[in-house]
Each structure stands twice: as structure tokens, then as C-alpha cells.
Amino acid sequence: MCAQFNIPATVISGAGAVAELVPQLRRLGLSRVLIVTDRYMVQSGLIARIESDLRAGSIECGVYDGVQPDPTEANVLAGLERLRAISAGAVVAVGGGSPIDCGKAVAMLATNPVPLGQYMGRNKVGRASAPLIAIPTTAGTGSEVTKAAVITDAVKDVKMLLMDPRLVPTVALVDFELTLSMPAGLTAAVGVDTLTHGIEAYVSRLANALTDPLALACIENVGRHLETAWREPGHRVAREGMMIAATQGGMAFANSSVCLVHGMSRPVGALFHVPHGISNAMLLPAVTRFSLPGAEHRYATIARTLRWAEAASSDRSAAEGLVLGLEDLNRRLRIPRLRDYPGLEEQRFFGVAEKMANDALASGSPQNNPVVPSAAQIVELYRAAW
């Protein structure tokens, strides 16, 4: 089976990479851009710094800072309106996965007709997007290097997954220094999200010879650096390691696929507004246990890569140790179970469990899992994770 591999044409990684924004815009012949971000990034002072750099480089800019966590179609349309109002020729997306995903959708709709929902699924974008420069500020989603965007349809309470090579950013500026101020809770959430990307990319039915090395490198970097970054926010080596892991994981899963964890996680975020990284982390141990029979050797390889199993251990022993290790990692990072998450009530949660299971299957991700579940099995997995 042939494998397609799509990543940005230019990835600049390392301390100070954000300073490459103006040179890259000049290289692309761009003189007016829209910054797509959220209010936290504005309050942090980073957007003012970027605006100053752009103006010093004779590049005009406007700002759309209305992106919310789990961005909605309304966020995208508001950003598109702002882009057109200032006649911007490109998008600069700054922040975590939400601003970058929103920026991807804005850049895509700049050259393609609305409504956004028609692009849900794979390879449905007809025309190349406007140029997009992605600047991640969290080491987690990997969105800066992927062909995926997740946008919430607030009317249907569904997270729409858009997958198309035309959504890949033109340039990714991966500057780990932008993550040094991340609080411990966010570090944990996006860190386990990165680990989930590496794991699912590696065990996916669409895994291939190009994505496997990236997935394992992502997993190894998380095992080496996540807990240090969580305990010591200013640890530059750990922060850089996690930023690299996030980018590696993004390259891997975007060209392999995510699987059942992500399929089950999106409805939890859409209906209950649990942050994506947290819901992934809460579901990961139970889904891994369910999936072991379909890829035991690969799960065992993951456990050994994380140094949670001896090289000489049997595949079964190592794979089972992986589940225990994931549970223990969540405890060490103080990631709650579903039942302990503020605002989640058992009766309401399981009252929509069948809808969540069907929405998960409709996303397409569970079909790439080593063991493909039925809707009834997904409901039972929500119970196991509860």
C-alpha cells in the first residue's frame, strides 16, 4: 500500500525561531497579514511583540483574537471577516492547537467557498489555502505541521475533523522558548496529548515506514522530558525536547492517523468542554487495554521505548505494563479520571454516551484502531474510563 506524506515546506525549530517570521513573510512576498490568536496570547504580551516585529519589517497586520478553546465555526467566520476587512494575503496563527486550527480554516476559506461543514472528512478542499505561518506556543497538538483541523459545529454539538494536504501550514516556526511560561497543568495535558499522538500513529492501521520512526522518536522524547518539564517549567532542555516531540508526533499522526482515543475524545470535548489533551489522557489507558490484542508487539515496543519494560520481556508482559504505566503517569501528573473532572455528572454523561459513541465512529478515527470497536463497545470503554 502506498503512503502519502505531507508536512510544511519550511519548518524552523529552535530557540528564537519566532524571529524568523518577517524573513519568511518577505520570502513569500507577503506584505499584509492577519494574526489569528486568542485573548490569552494577547494578554501575555507575545502578540504585541510579534506586531512590533512585523511593523519594523514593513509588514502591515491586523489581529483576530476571538478564538476560544475548541474553536467553533463562528470563530472561523469571524476571523475570515477580519481577514477580508483588512485585505490580508496570509494568516499568522499563534497559540495552541485551537488558534492554529482556526487559522487553518480561515486560510482555507479565504480561497474556498463556505459553508465550512462541506469540508468535513478527508481530501475535500478544492483550492490551495492562503499562505499560513503557524507559531505554536504549547508543546502538544503538533497542529503546526499537520493537514488536520478540528472545528466545532456548535449547532450539532459535533467536532468536525477536516483532513486535507491543503490545510498544511506553509511555514512552521517551532520555538520552545514560547513554552517556558506554560503552567504545570497545561504542560501535563498537552504532554500526554503528544504521547497519545505518538502511540496512535504507531499502532494505527495506516502506520507506515515513514511515520514509524517519527512516532517512536516522539514517544521516546516524551518519556525522557515530560515529567521534568512538568516539575521544572524553566528547564530548557526538557522544554525543547517536548516541543520537538510535539512536532514529531504531529508529522507522524497526520501521515498515519489517530485512532480510537481521539475518536472518543472529540465528543467529550464537544459536549462537556473538557480540554482535548485532558480527555485524551483520561481515555488513553482504557482504550490501550482494549486495543492490545490487535497490535501487541507494537504496544510492547512502545513500552520498551518509554523504558517501562525490559528489552528481554515478552510482548504480552511489556504491553500490559504499558497500560499500567499510562495509568501511573496520569496519577503522577495529577490528571483526573473522568468522574473527578469538575462539572462532569455521571447521569448526564452516560445519558449521551450512545451519541458520543456514534459521533466517535462517524469521525472515522476508530476505524484505524488496531481493534475496531462497535458503538456498544465504545460506550463500555467510556464506563471503563469513568
C-alpha positions as CSV (number, residue, x, y, z in Angstrom):
1,M,0.0,0.0,0.0
2,C,1.3,3.4,-0.9
3,A,1.7,6.1,1.8
4,Q,1.3,9.9,1.3
5,F,3.5,12.2,3.4
6,N,2.6,15.9,3.8
7,I,4.4,18.4,6.0
8,P,5.1,22.1,5.7
9,A,7.6,23.2,3.1
10,T,9.6,25.0,5.8
11,V,10.0,24.1,9.4
12,I,12.3,26.3,11.5
13,S,13.0,24.9,15.0
14,G,14.9,26.1,18.0
15,A,15.4,29.0,20.4
16,G,14.4,32.3,18.8
17,A,12.7,30.7,15.8
18,V,9.8,33.2,16.1
19,A,12.2,35.9,14.9
20,E,12.2,34.2,11.5
21,L,8.6,35.4,10.9
22,V,9.5,38.6,9.0
23,P,12.2,37.0,6.8
24,Q,9.8,34.1,5.9
25,L,6.9,36.5,5.0
26,R,9.3,38.5,2.9
27,R,10.5,35.3,1.1
28,L,6.9,34.6,0.3
29,G,6.3,38.1,-1.0
30,L,3.7,39.0,1.7
31,S,3.1,42.5,3.0
32,R,-0.2,42.3,4.9
33,V,-1.2,39.5,7.3
34,L,-3.9,38.6,9.8
35,I,-2.7,37.3,13.2
36,V,-5.2,34.6,14.4
37,T,-4.9,34.0,18.1
38,D,-6.7,34.1,21.5
39,R,-7.0,36.6,24.2
40,Y,-4.5,34.8,26.5
41,M,-1.8,35.3,23.9
42,V,-2.7,39.0,23.7
43,Q,-2.6,39.3,27.4
44,S,0.8,37.6,27.6
45,G,2.4,40.3,25.5
46,L,3.5,37.9,22.8
47,I,1.1,39.3,20.1
48,A,2.3,42.9,20.8
49,R,5.9,41.7,20.3
50,I,5.0,40.0,17.0
51,E,3.1,43.1,15.8
52,S,6.1,45.2,16.6
53,D,8.4,42.9,14.7
54,L,6.1,42.9,11.7
55,R,5.8,46.7,11.6
56,A,9.5,47.1,11.9
57,G,9.8,44.9,8.9
58,S,7.3,47.0,7.0
59,I,4.6,44.3,7.1
60,E,1.0,45.5,7.9
61,C,-1.0,43.4,10.2
62,G,-4.4,43.0,11.9
63,V,-5.4,40.8,14.8
64,Y,-8.3,38.5,15.3
65,D,-8.1,37.3,19.0
66,G,-11.6,35.7,19.4
67,V,-10.5,32.1,19.2
68,Q,-12.0,30.1,22.0
69,P,-10.9,26.6,23.3
70,D,-12.3,24.0,20.9
71,P,-12.8,26.7,18.2
72,T,-16.2,27.0,16.6
73,E,-17.4,27.7,13.0
74,A,-18.4,31.1,14.3
75,N,-14.8,31.8,15.3
76,V,-13.6,30.8,11.9
77,L,-16.2,33.1,10.1
78,A,-15.3,36.0,12.4
79,G,-11.7,35.5,11.6
80,L,-12.5,35.3,7.9
81,E,-14.5,38.6,8.0
82,R,-11.5,40.3,9.7
83,L,-9.1,38.9,7.1
84,R,-11.2,40.3,4.3
85,A,-11.8,43.7,6.1
86,I,-8.0,44.4,6.1
87,S,-7.3,42.7,2.7
88,A,-4.7,40.4,4.3
89,G,-3.0,38.0,2.0
90,A,-1.9,35.5,4.6
91,V,-2.6,34.2,8.1
92,V,-0.2,34.0,11.0
93,A,-1.7,31.6,13.6
94,V,-0.2,32.0,17.1
95,G,-1.0,29.8,20.1
96,G,-2.0,26.2,20.9
97,G,-4.0,23.9,18.8
98,S,-7.2,26.0,18.9
99,P,-5.7,29.2,17.2
100,I,-3.7,27.2,14.7
101,D,-6.7,25.0,13.7
102,C,-8.9,28.1,13.5
103,G,-6.1,29.8,11.4
104,K,-6.0,26.9,9.1
105,A,-9.8,27.1,8.5
106,V,-9.6,30.9,8.0
107,A,-6.8,30.5,5.4
108,M,-8.7,27.7,3.7
109,L,-12.0,29.7,3.4
110,A,-10.1,32.7,2.1
111,T,-9.9,30.8,-1.2
112,N,-12.7,28.3,-0.9
113,P,-16.5,28.9,-0.5
114,V,-18.5,28.5,2.7
115,P,-20.0,26.6,4.4
116,L,-17.2,25.0,6.4
117,G,-19.1,21.8,7.1
118,Q,-18.7,20.7,3.4
119,Y,-15.0,20.1,4.1
120,M,-15.5,17.7,7.0
121,G,-13.7,14.4,6.2
122,R,-10.7,13.7,4.0
123,N,-9.5,15.5,0.9
124,K,-12.5,17.7,0.3
125,V,-10.7,21.1,-0.1
126,G,-10.8,22.2,-3.8
127,R,-8.3,25.1,-3.9
128,A,-5.0,25.9,-2.2
129,S,-5.4,27.9,1.0
130,A,-3.9,31.3,1.6
131,P,-0.4,31.1,2.9
132,L,-0.3,30.2,6.6
133,I,2.5,30.6,9.1
134,A,2.0,28.6,12.3
135,I,3.7,29.5,15.6
136,P,2.9,27.0,18.3
137,T,3.1,28.1,22.0
138,T,2.3,24.7,23.6
139,A,4.2,21.5,23.1
140,G,1.2,19.3,22.4
141,T,-1.1,19.4,19.4
142,G,1.5,19.3,16.6
143,S,-1.0,21.2,14.6
144,E,1.8,23.4,13.2
145,V,2.8,20.5,10.9
146,T,-0.4,18.7,10.2
147,K,-3.1,18.6,7.5
148,A,-5.8,18.4,10.1
149,A,-8.1,21.0,11.7
150,V,-10.8,20.3,14.3
151,I,-13.6,22.8,14.4
152,T,-16.8,22.5,16.5
153,D,-20.2,22.7,14.9
154,A,-22.0,24.3,17.9
155,V,-25.5,23.6,16.4
156,K,-25.0,19.9,16.2
157,D,-22.5,19.6,19.2
158,V,-20.0,17.8,16.9
159,K,-16.3,18.4,16.4
160,M,-15.7,18.4,12.6
161,L,-12.4,16.9,11.6
162,L,-11.1,18.3,8.3
163,M,-8.1,16.5,6.8
164,D,-6.6,17.7,3.6
165,P,-3.0,18.5,2.4
166,R,-4.2,22.0,1.5
167,L,-4.5,22.6,5.3
168,V,-0.8,22.1,5.9
169,P,0.8,25.3,7.0
170,T,3.2,26.9,4.6
171,V,5.8,27.6,7.3
172,A,6.1,26.3,10.9
173,L,8.2,28.3,13.4
174,V,8.8,25.9,16.4
175,D,10.3,28.0,19.2
176,F,10.5,26.1,22.5
177,E,11.2,29.4,24.4
178,L,7.5,30.3,23.9
179,T,6.6,27.3,26.2
180,L,8.7,28.3,29.2
181,S,5.8,30.0,30.9
182,M,3.3,27.1,30.5
183,P,1.8,26.2,33.9
184,A,2.1,22.6,35.2
185,G,-1.5,21.6,34.4
186,L,-1.2,22.6,30.8
187,T,2.2,21.0,30.5
188,A,0.7,17.7,31.6
189,A,-2.3,17.9,29.4
190,V,-0.5,18.8,26.2
191,G,2.3,16.4,27.0
192,V,0.1,13.4,27.3
193,D,-1.7,14.6,24.2
194,T,1.7,14.4,22.4
195,L,2.3,10.9,23.8
196,T,-1.2,9.9,22.5
197,H,-0.3,11.2,19.0
198,G,2.9,9.1,19.0
199,I,1.2,6.0,20.3
200,E,-1.8,6.2,18.0
201,A,0.3,7.0,14.9
202,Y,2.5,3.9,15.7
203,V,-0.4,1.4,16.2
204,S,-2.7,2.8,13.5
205,R,-3.7,0.5,10.7
206,L,-2.3,3.3,8.4
207,A,1.1,3.3,10.1
208,N,3.9,3.1,7.5
209,A,7.7,3.2,7.1
210,L,7.8,7.0,7.0
211,T,5.7,7.6,10.1
212,D,7.0,4.8,12.4
213,P,10.5,6.4,13.1
214,L,8.8,9.8,13.9
215,A,6.2,8.2,16.1
216,L,8.8,6.3,18.2
217,A,11.1,9.4,18.4
218,C,8.1,11.4,19.7
219,I,7.3,8.7,22.3
220,E,11.0,8.5,23.4
221,N,11.2,12.3,23.8
222,V,8.0,12.4,25.9
223,G,9.3,9.6,28.1
224,R,12.6,11.4,28.6
225,H,11.4,15.0,29.1
226,L,7.7,15.3,30.1
227,E,7.9,14.9,33.8
228,T,11.0,17.2,34.0
229,A,9.2,19.9,32.1
230,W,6.2,19.4,34.4
231,R,8.3,19.7,37.6
232,E,10.7,22.4,36.4
233,P,9.0,24.8,34.0
234,G,12.2,26.6,33.2
235,H,14.2,23.5,32.2
236,R,15.2,24.5,28.7
237,V,16.4,21.0,27.6
238,A,13.1,19.4,28.7
239,R,11.1,22.2,27.1
240,E,12.9,21.8,23.8
241,G,12.6,18.0,24.0
242,M,8.8,18.3,24.4
243,M,8.5,20.8,21.6
244,I,10.4,18.5,19.3
245,A,8.2,15.6,20.4
246,A,5.1,17.5,19.6
247,T,6.3,18.3,16.1
248,Q,7.4,14.7,15.6
249,G,4.1,13.4,16.8
250,G,2.2,15.8,14.5
251,M,4.2,14.7,11.5
252,A,3.6,11.1,12.4
253,F,-0.2,11.1,13.1
254,A,-1.0,13.4,10.2
255,N,0.5,11.0,7.8
256,S,-0.6,7.8,9.6
257,S,-3.7,8.6,11.6
258,V,-5.1,8.9,15.1
259,C,-7.3,6.2,16.3
260,L,-9.9,5.3,19.0
261,V,-8.7,7.7,21.7
262,H,-9.1,10.7,19.5
263,G,-12.4,9.4,18.2
264,M,-13.8,9.1,21.7
265,S,-12.2,12.3,23.0
266,R,-13.7,14.7,20.5
267,P,-17.4,14.2,21.6
268,V,-16.3,14.6,25.2
269,G,-14.8,18.0,24.3
270,A,-17.8,19.0,22.1
271,L,-20.5,18.2,24.7
272,F,-18.7,18.8,28.0
273,H,-15.9,21.2,27.0
274,V,-13.2,19.1,28.6
275,P,-9.8,20.2,27.1
276,H,-8.7,17.9,24.4
277,G,-5.4,16.9,26.0
278,I,-7.1,16.1,29.3
279,S,-9.8,14.0,27.7
280,N,-7.2,12.1,25.6
281,A,-5.2,11.4,28.8
282,M,-8.2,10.2,30.7
283,L,-9.2,7.8,27.9
284,L,-5.8,6.5,26.9
285,P,-5.2,3.7,29.5
286,A,-8.7,2.1,29.0
287,V,-8.5,2.3,25.2
288,T,-5.0,0.9,25.2
289,R,-6.1,-2.0,27.2
290,F,-8.9,-2.7,24.8
291,S,-6.7,-2.4,21.8
292,L,-3.7,-4.6,22.9
293,P,-4.9,-7.8,21.1
294,G,-4.7,-6.0,17.8
295,A,-1.1,-4.8,18.0
296,E,0.5,-6.5,20.9
297,H,4.1,-6.3,19.5
298,R,3.7,-2.6,18.7
299,Y,2.4,-1.8,22.1
300,A,5.2,-3.7,23.6
301,T,7.7,-1.7,21.5
302,I,6.1,1.5,22.9
303,A,6.6,0.2,26.5
304,R,10.2,-0.6,25.8
305,T,10.8,2.8,24.1
306,L,9.4,4.5,27.2
307,R,11.7,2.3,29.4
308,W,8.6,0.8,31.1
309,A,9.6,-2.7,30.1
310,E,12.8,-4.6,29.9
311,A,14.2,-5.4,26.4
312,A,14.0,-9.2,27.2
313,S,10.4,-9.1,28.5
314,S,7.7,-10.9,26.5
315,D,5.5,-8.8,24.3
316,R,2.4,-9.6,26.4
317,S,4.2,-8.6,29.6
318,A,5.5,-5.4,28.1
319,A,2.2,-4.5,26.5
320,E,0.3,-5.0,29.8
321,G,3.0,-2.9,31.5
322,L,2.3,-0.1,29.1
323,V,-1.3,0.2,30.4
324,L,-0.2,0.2,34.0
325,G,2.5,2.8,33.1
326,L,-0.1,5.1,31.4
327,E,-2.3,4.9,34.5
328,D,0.6,5.7,36.8
329,L,1.7,8.6,34.5
330,N,-1.7,10.2,34.8
331,R,-1.5,9.9,38.6
332,R,2.0,11.4,38.8
333,L,0.9,14.3,36.5
334,R,-2.3,14.8,38.6
335,I,-4.6,14.2,35.6
336,P,-8.0,13.2,37.0
337,R,-10.3,10.4,35.9
338,L,-13.5,11.4,34.1
339,R,-15.5,11.0,37.2
340,D,-13.3,13.5,39.1
341,Y,-13.4,16.2,36.4
342,P,-15.2,19.3,37.6
343,G,-18.7,19.6,36.1
344,L,-18.9,16.0,34.8
345,E,-22.0,14.3,36.2
346,E,-22.4,10.6,35.7
347,Q,-26.1,10.7,34.8
348,R,-25.7,13.4,32.2
349,F,-22.5,11.9,30.8
350,F,-24.0,8.4,30.2
351,G,-27.2,9.9,29.1
352,V,-25.4,11.0,25.9
353,A,-22.9,8.1,25.8
354,E,-24.6,6.5,22.8
355,K,-24.5,9.8,20.9
356,M,-20.8,10.2,21.8
357,A,-20.1,6.6,20.6
358,N,-21.9,7.2,17.3
359,D,-20.1,10.6,16.8
360,A,-16.8,8.9,17.5
361,L,-17.4,6.3,14.8
362,A,-18.6,9.0,12.4
363,S,-15.3,10.8,12.7
364,G,-13.5,7.9,11.0
365,S,-10.7,7.7,13.5
366,P,-11.8,4.5,15.4
367,Q,-11.7,2.6,12.1
368,N,-7.9,2.9,12.1
369,N,-7.6,1.4,15.6
370,P,-5.9,-2.0,16.0
371,V,-9.2,-3.3,17.3
372,V,-12.2,-1.6,15.6
373,P,-15.0,-1.2,18.1
374,S,-18.7,-1.2,17.9
375,A,-20.8,1.6,19.3
376,A,-21.7,-0.6,22.2
377,Q,-18.1,-1.3,23.0
378,I,-17.3,2.4,22.9
379,V,-20.0,3.0,25.5
380,E,-18.4,0.3,27.7
381,L,-15.0,2.0,27.2
382,Y,-16.4,5.3,28.5
383,R,-17.6,3.3,31.5
384,A,-14.1,1.8,32.0
385,A,-12.5,5.2,31.8
386,W,-15.1,6.8,34.2
